[in-house]
Amino acid sequence: MAKRIIFGLLLLSYSLVPGIAKATEKFETVAKGGERYVSLQKWAAAKGFKISWDGASKDLQVTNTWANLGFTVNSKKSSVNGMEVWLCAPVLTNGSTLYIGEKDIFKTIHPLLYPQKASKKIRTIVVAAGHGGKDPGYQLDSRQEKTFTLTMAKVLKETLESAGFKVIMTRTSDVFVDIEEQAEIANRANADLFIAVHYNAATVLEAKGIETYSLTPEGTTSTNGGSPMPKSPGHKNDSLNILLAQRIQKSLLRDTEFADRGIRRAGFMMLRNIKMPGVLIEGGFLSNPFDAQKIYHPVYRRKVARAITDGILDYERLIERK
């Protein structure tokens, strides 16, 4: 517990910096490919960052004394203090000028660098175990994803309750709960957070690692492609969603041996319909032998559950700070 408190103090000193970004802050924009973009050089100068870029390389660094951002030209991939973060739109260039999406400034970068405070304290958390009943999820021989999401959810419930939270599960047995109903369970309970637990699978066995999803902001494409979703108007908690995803992903990477597949965006219905901040965690690849070994192991599941809980506690310290 003492170690957790010390880490929390270090986290606060590292994350809370002068010049908190305000919701009304504006930067000149230009239209590119149907998106509104901001000059990365002008943003960096306004926020006290320096850019390292030779004009020929695709990779660039944007740094100050407490943060390091990495971008790749014509790519949505970026990094924030060493952690992979997928942008809503690719970074572009026009001659010597670099451009970053306006929505990425206010929906991705600022929420992570300048976390906002929340008025409501975290008391109740809904944990949603993916699939169930008639929906087995990914299957490998006799092993089904629905079994391991439920097992993981139960262990996560225990670790969250040990940390002092009230936990509601969308299912406690092998039953099917419609996605819309999962969101409604959280809304009826007036929950403070929503955590969905899933596992990945791929035809390429080498695919591995964990990824944490928050809702795709309004009018932008999901990480895995596709068109902007007209039914996904974004969320009033966009800034808190991405911050929650980042704290959980950071904790998982710090405390487990999974590879980093990044903080990602998706228009999942459950994330669209909930009224509170929420994320969906893809806790490794059942199709990858090394990830699967961890997923199947009860001791490692508890290690993952504690890491998720610590990530939520980190998030709580940030948004409830004085």
Contacts in CASP RR format, 6 or more apart in sequence:
PFRMAT RR
TARGET T0000
AUTHOR 0000-0000-0000
METHOD contacts of the structure
MODEL  1
MAKRIIFGLLLLSYSLVPGIAKATEKFETVAKGGERYVSLQKWAAAKGFK
ISWDGASKDLQVTNTWANLGFTVNSKKSSVNGMEVWLCAPVLTNGSTLYI
GEKDIFKTIHPLLYPQKASKKIRTIVVAAGHGGKDPGYQLDSRQEKTFTL
TMAKVLKETLESAGFKVIMTRTSDVFVDIEEQAEIANRANADLFIAVHYN
AATVLEAKGIETYSLTPEGTTSTNGGSPMPKSPGHKNDSLNILLAQRIQK
SLLRDTEFADRGIRRAGFMMLRNIKMPGVLIEGGFLSNPFDAQKIYHPVY
RRKVARAITDGILDYERLIERK
4 310 0 8 1.000
4 313 0 8 1.000
7 314 0 8 1.000
8 314 0 8 1.000
8 317 0 8 1.000
11 314 0 8 1.000
11 317 0 8 1.000
11 318 0 8 1.000
12 317 0 8 1.000
12 318 0 8 1.000
12 321 0 8 1.000
14 66 0 8 1.000
15 113 0 8 1.000
15 115 0 8 1.000
15 318 0 8 1.000
16 115 0 8 1.000
16 318 0 8 1.000
16 321 0 8 1.000
17 66 0 8 1.000
17 113 0 8 1.000
17 114 0 8 1.000
19 114 0 8 1.000
20 114 0 8 1.000
21 47 0 8 1.000
21 106 0 8 1.000
21 110 0 8 1.000
21 113 0 8 1.000
21 114 0 8 1.000
25 106 0 8 1.000
25 110 0 8 1.000
27 38 0 8 1.000
27 39 0 8 1.000
27 42 0 8 1.000
27 43 0 8 1.000
27 46 0 8 1.000
27 102 0 8 1.000
27 105 0 8 1.000
28 38 0 8 1.000
28 39 0 8 1.000
28 42 0 8 1.000
29 36 0 8 1.000
29 37 0 8 1.000
29 38 0 8 1.000
29 102 0 8 1.000
30 36 0 8 1.000
30 37 0 8 1.000
30 39 0 8 1.000
30 99 0 8 1.000
31 37 0 8 1.000
32 92 0 8 1.000
32 99 0 8 1.000
35 89 0 8 1.000
35 101 0 8 1.000
35 102 0 8 1.000
35 103 0 8 1.000
35 220 0 8 1.000
36 101 0 8 1.000
36 102 0 8 1.000
36 103 0 8 1.000
37 89 0 8 1.000
37 92 0 8 1.000
37 99 0 8 1.000
37 100 0 8 1.000
37 101 0 8 1.000
37 102 0 8 1.000
38 99 0 8 1.000
38 100 0 8 1.000
38 101 0 8 1.000
38 102 0 8 1.000
38 105 0 8 1.000
39 97 0 8 1.000
39 98 0 8 1.000
39 99 0 8 1.000
40 51 0 8 1.000
40 62 0 8 1.000
40 71 0 8 1.000
40 91 0 8 1.000
40 98 0 8 1.000
40 99 0 8 1.000
40 100 0 8 1.000
41 51 0 8 1.000
41 97 0 8 1.000
41 98 0 8 1.000
43 49 0 8 1.000
43 100 0 8 1.000
43 105 0 8 1.000
44 50 0 8 1.000
44 51 0 8 1.000
44 62 0 8 1.000
47 64 0 8 1.000
48 64 0 8 1.000
49 62 0 8 1.000
49 63 0 8 1.000
49 64 0 8 1.000
49 67 0 8 1.000
49 69 0 8 1.000
50 62 0 8 1.000
50 63 0 8 1.000
50 64 0 8 1.000
51 60 0 8 1.000
51 61 0 8 1.000
51 62 0 8 1.000
51 98 0 8 1.000
52 60 0 8 1.000
52 61 0 8 1.000
52 62 0 8 1.000
52 63 0 8 1.000
53 60 0 8 1.000
53 61 0 8 1.000
53 98 0 8 1.000
55 93 0 8 1.000
55 96 0 8 1.000
58 72 0 8 1.000
58 73 0 8 1.000
58 74 0 8 1.000
58 75 0 8 1.000
59 70 0 8 1.000
59 71 0 8 1.000
59 72 0 8 1.000
59 73 0 8 1.000
60 70 0 8 1.000
60 71 0 8 1.000
60 72 0 8 1.000
60 73 0 8 1.000
60 98 0 8 1.000
61 68 0 8 1.000
61 69 0 8 1.000
61 70 0 8 1.000
62 68 0 8 1.000
62 69 0 8 1.000
62 70 0 8 1.000
62 71 0 8 1.000
63 69 0 8 1.000
67 80 0 8 1.000
67 81 0 8 1.000
67 113 0 8 1.000
68 79 0 8 1.000
68 80 0 8 1.000
68 81 0 8 1.000
68 82 0 8 1.000
69 78 0 8 1.000
69 79 0 8 1.000
69 80 0 8 1.000
69 109 0 8 1.000
70 78 0 8 1.000
70 79 0 8 1.000
70 80 0 8 1.000
71 78 0 8 1.000
71 91 0 8 1.000
71 98 0 8 1.000
71 100 0 8 1.000
72 78 0 8 1.000
72 91 0 8 1.000
73 90 0 8 1.000
73 91 0 8 1.000
73 92 0 8 1.000
73 93 0 8 1.000
73 98 0 8 1.000
74 90 0 8 1.000
74 91 0 8 1.000
74 92 0 8 1.000
75 90 0 8 1.000
75 91 0 8 1.000
76 86 0 8 1.000
76 87 0 8 1.000
76 88 0 8 1.000
76 89 0 8 1.000
76 90 0 8 1.000
76 223 0 8 1.000
77 84 0 8 1.000
77 86 0 8 1.000
77 87 0 8 1.000
78 84 0 8 1.000
78 85 0 8 1.000
78 86 0 8 1.000
78 87 0 8 1.000
78 91 0 8 1.000
79 85 0 8 1.000
80 109 0 8 1.000
80 112 0 8 1.000
80 113 0 8 1.000
80 246 0 8 1.000
83 246 0 8 1.000
83 249 0 8 1.000
83 250 0 8 1.000
83 253 0 8 1.000
83 260 0 8 1.000
83 262 0 8 1.000
83 263 0 8 1.000
84 260 0 8 1.000
84 261 0 8 1.000
84 262 0 8 1.000
84 263 0 8 1.000
85 108 0 8 1.000
85 112 0 8 1.000
85 246 0 8 1.000
85 262 0 8 1.000
85 263 0 8 1.000
86 223 0 8 1.000
86 262 0 8 1.000
86 263 0 8 1.000
86 264 0 8 1.000
86 265 0 8 1.000
87 100 0 8 1.000
87 101 0 8 1.000
87 104 0 8 1.000
87 108 0 8 1.000
88 101 0 8 1.000
88 103 0 8 1.000
88 104 0 8 1.000
88 107 0 8 1.000
88 108 0 8 1.000
88 216 0 8 1.000
88 217 0 8 1.000
88 220 0 8 1.000
88 221 0 8 1.000
88 265 0 8 1.000
89 100 0 8 1.000
89 101 0 8 1.000
89 103 0 8 1.000
89 104 0 8 1.000
89 220 0 8 1.000
89 221 0 8 1.000
91 98 0 8 1.000
91 99 0 8 1.000
91 100 0 8 1.000
91 101 0 8 1.000
92 98 0 8 1.000
92 99 0 8 1.000
93 99 0 8 1.000
100 109 0 8 1.000
103 217 0 8 1.000
103 219 0 8 1.000
103 220 0 8 1.000
107 217 0 8 1.000
107 220 0 8 1.000
107 238 0 8 1.000
107 239 0 8 1.000
107 242 0 8 1.000
108 242 0 8 1.000
110 239 0 8 1.000
111 238 0 8 1.000
111 239 0 8 1.000
111 240 0 8 1.000
111 242 0 8 1.000
111 243 0 8 1.000
112 242 0 8 1.000
112 243 0 8 1.000
112 246 0 8 1.000
115 243 0 8 1.000
115 318 0 8 1.000
115 319 0 8 1.000
116 239 0 8 1.000
116 240 0 8 1.000
116 243 0 8 1.000
116 319 0 8 1.000
117 319 0 8 1.000
117 320 0 8 1.000
117 321 0 8 1.000
118 240 0 8 1.000
118 319 0 8 1.000
118 320 0 8 1.000
120 192 0 8 1.000
121 192 0 8 1.000
121 320 0 8 1.000
122 165 0 8 1.000
122 192 0 8 1.000
122 193 0 8 1.000
122 312 0 8 1.000
122 315 0 8 1.000
122 316 0 8 1.000
122 319 0 8 1.000
122 320 0 8 1.000
123 165 0 8 1.000
123 166 0 8 1.000
123 192 0 8 1.000
124 165 0 8 1.000
124 166 0 8 1.000
124 167 0 8 1.000
124 168 0 8 1.000
124 189 0 8 1.000
124 190 0 8 1.000
124 191 0 8 1.000
124 192 0 8 1.000
124 193 0 8 1.000
125 160 0 8 1.000
125 165 0 8 1.000
125 166 0 8 1.000
125 167 0 8 1.000
125 168 0 8 1.000
125 191 0 8 1.000
125 192 0 8 1.000
125 193 0 8 1.000
125 194 0 8 1.000
125 195 0 8 1.000
125 312 0 8 1.000
126 167 0 8 1.000
126 168 0 8 1.000
126 169 0 8 1.000
126 170 0 8 1.000
126 185 0 8 1.000
126 186 0 8 1.000
126 189 0 8 1.000
126 191 0 8 1.000
126 193 0 8 1.000
126 194 0 8 1.000
126 195 0 8 1.000
127 153 0 8 1.000
127 156 0 8 1.000
127 157 0 8 1.000
127 160 0 8 1.000
127 167 0 8 1.000
127 168 0 8 1.000
127 169 0 8 1.000
127 170 0 8 1.000
127 195 0 8 1.000
127 196 0 8 1.000
127 197 0 8 1.000
128 153 0 8 1.000
128 169 0 8 1.000
128 170 0 8 1.000
128 171 0 8 1.000
128 177 0 8 1.000
128 182 0 8 1.000
128 186 0 8 1.000
128 194 0 8 1.000
128 195 0 8 1.000
128 196 0 8 1.000
128 197 0 8 1.000
128 270 0 8 1.000
129 146 0 8 1.000
129 149 0 8 1.000
129 150 0 8 1.000
129 152 0 8 1.000
129 153 0 8 1.000
129 154 0 8 1.000
129 169 0 8 1.000
129 170 0 8 1.000
129 171 0 8 1.000
129 197 0 8 1.000
130 137 0 8 1.000
130 145 0 8 1.000
130 146 0 8 1.000
130 149 0 8 1.000
130 150 0 8 1.000
130 153 0 8 1.000
130 196 0 8 1.000
130 197 0 8 1.000
130 198 0 8 1.000
131 137 0 8 1.000
131 144 0 8 1.000
131 145 0 8 1.000
131 146 0 8 1.000
131 149 0 8 1.000
131 176 0 8 1.000
131 198 0 8 1.000
132 146 0 8 1.000
132 149 0 8 1.000
132 150 0 8 1.000
132 171 0 8 1.000
132 174 0 8 1.000
132 175 0 8 1.000
132 176 0 8 1.000
132 177 0 8 1.000
133 146 0 8 1.000
133 174 0 8 1.000
133 175 0 8 1.000
133 176 0 8 1.000
134 176 0 8 1.000
135 146 0 8 1.000
135 176 0 8 1.000
136 144 0 8 1.000
136 145 0 8 1.000
136 146 0 8 1.000
137 144 0 8 1.000
137 145 0 8 1.000
137 146 0 8 1.000
138 144 0 8 1.000
138 145 0 8 1.000
138 199 0 8 1.000
138 200 0 8 1.000
138 201 0 8 1.000
138 286 0 8 1.000
138 287 0 8 1.000
139 145 0 8 1.000
140 201 0 8 1.000
140 286 0 8 1.000
140 287 0 8 1.000
140 292 0 8 1.000
143 286 0 8 1.000
143 296 0 8 1.000
145 198 0 8 1.000
145 199 0 8 1.000
145 201 0 8 1.000
145 286 0 8 1.000
146 174 0 8 1.000
147 174 0 8 1.000
148 199 0 8 1.000
148 286 0 8 1.000
148 295 0 8 1.000
148 296 0 8 1.000
149 197 0 8 1.000
149 198 0 8 1.000
149 199 0 8 1.000
150 171 0 8 1.000
150 172 0 8 1.000
150 173 0 8 1.000
150 174 0 8 1.000
151 301 0 8 1.000
152 197 0 8 1.000
152 295 0 8 1.000
152 301 0 8 1.000
152 304 0 8 1.000
152 305 0 8 1.000
153 169 0 8 1.000
153 197 0 8 1.000
154 169 0 8 1.000
154 172 0 8 1.000
155 301 0 8 1.000
155 302 0 8 1.000
155 305 0 8 1.000
156 167 0 8 1.000
156 195 0 8 1.000
156 197 0 8 1.000
156 305 0 8 1.000
156 308 0 8 1.000
156 309 0 8 1.000
157 167 0 8 1.000
157 169 0 8 1.000
158 305 0 8 1.000
159 302 0 8 1.000
159 305 0 8 1.000
159 306 0 8 1.000
159 308 0 8 1.000
159 309 0 8 1.000
160 167 0 8 1.000
160 309 0 8 1.000
160 312 0 8 1.000
161 167 0 8 1.000
162 309 0 8 1.000
163 309 0 8 1.000
163 312 0 8 1.000
163 313 0 8 1.000
165 312 0 8 1.000
168 185 0 8 1.000
168 186 0 8 1.000
168 189 0 8 1.000
168 191 0 8 1.000
170 177 0 8 1.000
170 181 0 8 1.000
170 182 0 8 1.000
170 185 0 8 1.000
170 186 0 8 1.000
171 177 0 8 1.000
177 185 0 8 1.000
179 268 0 8 1.000
179 269 0 8 1.000
179 270 0 8 1.000
180 269 0 8 1.000
180 270 0 8 1.000
180 273 0 8 1.000
182 196 0 8 1.000
182 270 0 8 1.000
183 194 0 8 1.000
183 269 0 8 1.000
183 270 0 8 1.000
183 272 0 8 1.000
183 273 0 8 1.000
183 274 0 8 1.000
184 273 0 8 1.000
186 194 0 8 1.000
186 274 0 8 1.000
186 275 0 8 1.000
186 276 0 8 1.000
187 273 0 8 1.000
187 274 0 8 1.000
187 275 0 8 1.000
187 276 0 8 1.000
191 276 0 8 1.000
192 276 0 8 1.000
192 277 0 8 1.000
193 244 0 8 1.000
193 276 0 8 1.000
193 277 0 8 1.000
193 278 0 8 1.000
193 312 0 8 1.000
194 270 0 8 1.000
194 271 0 8 1.000
194 274 0 8 1.000
194 276 0 8 1.000
194 277 0 8 1.000
194 278 0 8 1.000
194 279 0 8 1.000
195 278 0 8 1.000
195 279 0 8 1.000
195 281 0 8 1.000
195 308 0 8 1.000
195 312 0 8 1.000
196 268 0 8 1.000
196 270 0 8 1.000
196 271 0 8 1.000
196 278 0 8 1.000
196 279 0 8 1.000
196 280 0 8 1.000
196 281 0 8 1.000
197 281 0 8 1.000
197 283 0 8 1.000
198 280 0 8 1.000
198 281 0 8 1.000
198 282 0 8 1.000
198 283 0 8 1.000
199 282 0 8 1.000
199 283 0 8 1.000
199 284 0 8 1.000
199 285 0 8 1.000
199 286 0 8 1.000
199 295 0 8 1.000
200 207 0 8 1.000
200 209 0 8 1.000
200 211 0 8 1.000
200 282 0 8 1.000
200 283 0 8 1.000
200 284 0 8 1.000
200 285 0 8 1.000
200 286 0 8 1.000
200 287 0 8 1.000
201 285 0 8 1.000
201 286 0 8 1.000
201 287 0 8 1.000
202 285 0 8 1.000
202 287 0 8 1.000
202 288 0 8 1.000
203 287 0 8 1.000
205 287 0 8 1.000
205 288 0 8 1.000
205 289 0 8 1.000
206 288 0 8 1.000
207 285 0 8 1.000
207 287 0 8 1.000
207 288 0 8 1.000
208 258 0 8 1.000
208 259 0 8 1.000
208 284 0 8 1.000
208 285 0 8 1.000
208 288 0 8 1.000
208 290 0 8 1.000
208 291 0 8 1.000
209 258 0 8 1.000
209 259 0 8 1.000
209 260 0 8 1.000
209 261 0 8 1.000
209 283 0 8 1.000
209 284 0 8 1.000
209 285 0 8 1.000
209 288 0 8 1.000
209 291 0 8 1.000
210 249 0 8 1.000
210 252 0 8 1.000
210 253 0 8 1.000
210 256 0 8 1.000
210 258 0 8 1.000
210 259 0 8 1.000
210 260 0 8 1.000
210 261 0 8 1.000
210 262 0 8 1.000
210 281 0 8 1.000
210 282 0 8 1.000
210 283 0 8 1.000
210 284 0 8 1.000
211 249 0 8 1.000
211 261 0 8 1.000
211 262 0 8 1.000
211 263 0 8 1.000
211 264 0 8 1.000
211 281 0 8 1.000
211 282 0 8 1.000
211 283 0 8 1.000
212 245 0 8 1.000
212 246 0 8 1.000
212 248 0 8 1.000
212 249 0 8 1.000
212 252 0 8 1.000
212 262 0 8 1.000
212 263 0 8 1.000
212 264 0 8 1.000
212 279 0 8 1.000
212 280 0 8 1.000
212 281 0 8 1.000
212 282 0 8 1.000
213 223 0 8 1.000
213 245 0 8 1.000
213 263 0 8 1.000
213 264 0 8 1.000
213 265 0 8 1.000
213 266 0 8 1.000
213 268 0 8 1.000
213 271 0 8 1.000
213 279 0 8 1.000
213 280 0 8 1.000
213 281 0 8 1.000
213 282 0 8 1.000
214 238 0 8 1.000
214 241 0 8 1.000
214 242 0 8 1.000
214 244 0 8 1.000
214 245 0 8 1.000
214 263 0 8 1.000
214 264 0 8 1.000
214 265 0 8 1.000
214 271 0 8 1.000
214 278 0 8 1.000
214 279 0 8 1.000
215 232 0 8 1.000
215 234 0 8 1.000
215 235 0 8 1.000
215 238 0 8 1.000
215 241 0 8 1.000
215 265 0 8 1.000
215 266 0 8 1.000
215 267 0 8 1.000
215 268 0 8 1.000
215 271 0 8 1.000
215 272 0 8 1.000
215 278 0 8 1.000
216 222 0 8 1.000
216 223 0 8 1.000
216 228 0 8 1.000
216 229 0 8 1.000
216 232 0 8 1.000
216 234 0 8 1.000
216 265 0 8 1.000
216 266 0 8 1.000
216 267 0 8 1.000
217 234 0 8 1.000
217 235 0 8 1.000
217 238 0 8 1.000
217 265 0 8 1.000
218 228 0 8 1.000
218 232 0 8 1.000
218 233 0 8 1.000
218 234 0 8 1.000
219 228 0 8 1.000
219 229 0 8 1.000
219 232 0 8 1.000
219 234 0 8 1.000
220 228 0 8 1.000
220 265 0 8 1.000
221 227 0 8 1.000
221 228 0 8 1.000
222 229 0 8 1.000
222 264 0 8 1.000
222 265 0 8 1.000
222 266 0 8 1.000
222 267 0 8 1.000
223 264 0 8 1.000
223 265 0 8 1.000
223 266 0 8 1.000
224 264 0 8 1.000
224 266 0 8 1.000
229 267 0 8 1.000
231 272 0 8 1.000
232 267 0 8 1.000
232 272 0 8 1.000
234 272 0 8 1.000
235 241 0 8 1.000
235 271 0 8 1.000
235 272 0 8 1.000
237 276 0 8 1.000
237 277 0 8 1.000
237 278 0 8 1.000
240 277 0 8 1.000
240 319 0 8 1.000
241 271 0 8 1.000
241 277 0 8 1.000
241 278 0 8 1.000
241 279 0 8 1.000
242 263 0 8 1.000
243 315 0 8 1.000
243 318 0 8 1.000
243 319 0 8 1.000
244 277 0 8 1.000
244 278 0 8 1.000
244 279 0 8 1.000
244 312 0 8 1.000
244 315 0 8 1.000
245 263 0 8 1.000
245 279 0 8 1.000
246 263 0 8 1.000
247 311 0 8 1.000
247 312 0 8 1.000
247 314 0 8 1.000
247 315 0 8 1.000
247 318 0 8 1.000
248 279 0 8 1.000
248 281 0 8 1.000
248 307 0 8 1.000
248 308 0 8 1.000
248 311 0 8 1.000
248 312 0 8 1.000
248 315 0 8 1.000
249 260 0 8 1.000
249 262 0 8 1.000
249 263 0 8 1.000
250 311 0 8 1.000
250 314 0 8 1.000
251 307 0 8 1.000
251 308 0 8 1.000
251 310 0 8 1.000
251 311 0 8 1.000
251 314 0 8 1.000
252 258 0 8 1.000
252 281 0 8 1.000
252 283 0 8 1.000
252 304 0 8 1.000
252 307 0 8 1.000
252 308 0 8 1.000
252 311 0 8 1.000
253 260 0 8 1.000
254 307 0 8 1.000
255 303 0 8 1.000
255 306 0 8 1.000
255 307 0 8 1.000
255 310 0 8 1.000
256 294 0 8 1.000
256 300 0 8 1.000
256 303 0 8 1.000
256 304 0 8 1.000
256 307 0 8 1.000
257 294 0 8 1.000
258 283 0 8 1.000
258 284 0 8 1.000
258 291 0 8 1.000
258 294 0 8 1.000
261 282 0 8 1.000
266 280 0 8 1.000
268 280 0 8 1.000
270 280 0 8 1.000
271 278 0 8 1.000
271 279 0 8 1.000
271 280 0 8 1.000
281 308 0 8 1.000
283 291 0 8 1.000
283 295 0 8 1.000
283 304 0 8 1.000
284 291 0 8 1.000
284 294 0 8 1.000
284 295 0 8 1.000
285 291 0 8 1.000
285 292 0 8 1.000
286 292 0 8 1.000
286 295 0 8 1.000
294 300 0 8 1.000
294 304 0 8 1.000
295 301 0 8 1.000
END
